Amino acid sequence: MISKKKNSSSNRWLTEHFKDSYVREAKKNNIRSRAWFKLEQLDKSNKLFKIGMNVIDLGAAPGSWSQYAINRIGKKGRVIACDILPIQPIKGVDIFQGDFRNKKTLNLMLSSLNNITFHLVMSDMAPNITGNFSIDMPRIIDLSKLALKISNHVLSKNGIFLLKSFQGEGFNELYKKIKIFFTKIKVCKPKTSRTRSREIFILATR
């Protein structure tokens, strides 16, 4: 049985979602989700993309970050979109579906990428949210550490790591761990990110 409180919260979220100007803009322009605009704002502020870059998009479904990236890097670059969920085809984007928490799947993906130099690893990975932050936050941190592991394996010298994470227990430890592997690191929150959301973005450069 669904509680009245949970049902009310869900209805409030749906109302807010469909009134969101970025949601409407995404629908109008055939963009897969409002996350496109978060990446766009991060790119404009930090000059993330260059023509000819090779990019990995972790947690890519439904594909808006990959849509944005392929438009920015041109035909000479490459985007590989990875997710446990299926992703509808995107012109110019290679799609790899699998659960990277599974070591065999992770190793299969990494071995297939061995001959490619990547300039940017971006991760929008997030677990299925339960609403209980004491459960959700450790899962978020685990996925963030997995994204860091992948970036360490494939990123070139001077490569960029863009990670979505959340403020909460374990974040400071994660931040310190990322600092070990990258020379420059900063925390960003684009205006597209809802004010009450705990989500933040870590931008790190080797």
C-alpha positions in Angstrom: 0.0 0.0 0.0 1.4 3.4 -1.0 1.3 6.0 1.8 -0.5 9.3 1.3 2.7 11.1 2.1 4.7 9.2 -0.6 1.8 9.6 -3.1 1.7 13.4 -2.4 5.4 13.7 -2.8 5.3 11.9 -6.2 2.4 14.1 -7.4 4.3 17.2 -6.4 7.4 16.0 -8.3 5.4 15.2 -11.4 3.8 18.7 -11.3 7.2 20.4 -10.9 8.7 18.2 -13.6 6.2 19.0 -16.3 6.3 22.7 -15.5 10.1 22.8 -15.7 11.2 25.0 -18.6 14.2 22.7 -19.4 11.8 19.7 -19.6 9.7 21.7 -22.1 12.7 22.9 -24.0 14.1 19.3 -24.3 10.8 18.0 -25.6 10.5 20.9 -28.1 14.0 20.2 -29.5 13.9 16.4 -29.5 16.4 16.2 -26.7 16.2 13.1 -24.6 16.2 14.7 -21.2 16.9 18.0 -19.4 20.3 16.6 -18.4 21.5 18.0 -21.8 21.3 21.5 -20.4 23.4 20.6 -17.3 26.1 19.4 -19.5 25.8 22.4 -21.8 26.2 24.8 -18.9 29.2 22.9 -17.5 30.7 22.9 -21.0 30.2 26.7 -21.5 31.8 27.4 -18.1 34.7 25.0 -18.4 35.3 24.4 -22.1 35.0 20.6 -21.8 34.8 19.6 -25.4 37.0 20.0 -28.4 36.7 18.8 -32.0 38.1 15.3 -32.4 37.9 14.2 -28.8 37.1 10.7 -27.7 34.5 10.6 -24.9 33.0 7.9 -22.7 29.5 8.6 -21.3 28.8 6.4 -18.2 25.3 6.0 -17.1 24.3 7.4 -20.4 20.6 6.4 -20.7 18.4 7.9 -22.1 21.3 9.5 -24.0 21.1 13.3 -23.8 24.8 13.7 -22.7 25.9 11.6 -25.6 23.6 13.6 -27.9 25.3 16.8 -26.7 28.8 15.4 -26.9 28.6 14.1 -30.4 27.4 17.5 -31.6 30.4 19.1 -30.0 33.2 16.8 -31.0 32.4 16.4 -34.7 32.9 13.5 -37.1 36.5 12.9 -36.2 35.8 12.3 -32.5 34.1 9.3 -30.9 31.5 8.9 -28.2 30.9 5.6 -26.4 27.7 5.5 -24.4 27.5 2.9 -21.6 24.6 1.9 -19.3 22.9 -1.0 -17.7 19.7 0.1 -19.5 19.1 0.0 -23.2 19.7 3.2 -25.2 17.9 4.0 -28.4 20.5 4.5 -31.2 22.2 7.9 -31.6 23.8 8.7 -34.9 27.6 8.6 -34.5 27.5 7.1 -31.0 28.7 3.6 -30.1 26.5 2.0 -27.4 27.7 -0.5 -24.8 25.1 -2.1 -22.6 26.0 -3.9 -19.4 26.2 -3.8 -15.6 29.7 -2.5 -14.8 29.4 -3.5 -11.2 29.9 -7.0 -12.6 33.6 -7.6 -12.9 33.3 -9.7 -16.0 31.3 -7.1 -17.8 33.6 -4.3 -16.6 36.7 -6.2 -17.8 35.1 -6.9 -21.1 34.3 -3.2 -21.6 37.8 -2.1 -20.5 39.5 -4.6 -22.7 37.5 -3.4 -25.7 38.7 0.1 -25.1 42.4 -0.6 -24.7 43.5 0.7 -28.1 41.6 4.0 -27.7 42.9 7.2 -26.1 40.1 9.0 -24.2 40.1 12.7 -23.5 37.0 12.9 -21.4 35.1 10.5 -19.1 31.8 11.8 -17.9 29.5 9.9 -15.5 25.9 10.6 -14.8 25.5 7.2 -13.1 23.0 6.9 -10.3 21.4 4.0 -8.5 17.6 3.3 -8.3 16.7 5.8 -5.6 14.7 4.4 -2.6 14.1 7.8 -1.0 16.1 6.6 2.1 19.3 8.6 1.9 21.1 6.3 4.3 20.6 3.6 1.8 21.0 5.7 -1.4 24.2 7.5 -0.5 26.4 4.5 -0.1 25.2 3.2 -3.5 25.9 6.6 -5.1 29.4 6.6 -3.6 30.1 3.1 -4.9 29.1 4.1 -8.4 31.2 7.2 -8.2 34.2 5.0 -7.2 33.5 2.7 -10.1 33.5 5.7 -12.5 36.8 6.9 -11.0 38.3 3.4 -11.6 37.2 3.4 -15.2 38.6 7.0 -15.7 41.9 6.0 -14.3 42.1 3.1 -16.7 41.2 4.9 -19.9 42.0 8.6 -19.6 44.9 10.2 -21.4 47.4 12.6 -19.9 45.5 15.9 -19.4 42.3 14.0 -19.6 39.1 15.3 -17.9 36.8 13.4 -15.5 33.3 14.8 -15.0 31.3 13.1 -12.3 27.8 13.6 -11.0 27.6 12.9 -7.3 25.6 14.0 -4.2 26.4 15.7 -1.0 26.2 13.4 2.0 28.1 10.9 4.0 31.1 9.5 2.1 31.4 12.5 -0.3 34.5 14.0 1.4 36.3 10.7 1.3 35.4 10.4 -2.4 36.7 13.9 -3.1 40.0 13.2 -1.4 40.4 10.0 -3.4 39.8 11.8 -6.7 42.5 14.4 -5.6 45.1 11.6 -5.5 44.7 10.9 -9.2 44.1 14.4 -10.6 46.0 17.7 -10.5 43.0 20.0 -10.7 39.6 19.4 -9.1 36.6 21.6 -8.5 32.9 21.2 -7.5 30.2 22.7 -9.7 26.5 23.1 -9.6 25.0 24.4 -12.8 21.8 26.5 -12.5 19.9 23.7 -14.3 20.4 21.5 -11.3 17.4 22.1 -9.0 18.2 24.1 -5.9 16.9 21.6 -3.4 18.7 18.7 -5.1 21.9 17.4 -3.4 23.5 16.7 -6.7 26.8 18.3 -7.5 29.4 17.8 -10.2 33.1 17.1 -9.7 35.3 18.3 -12.5 38.9 16.9 -12.4 41.8 17.3 -14.8 45.0 15.2 -14.9 
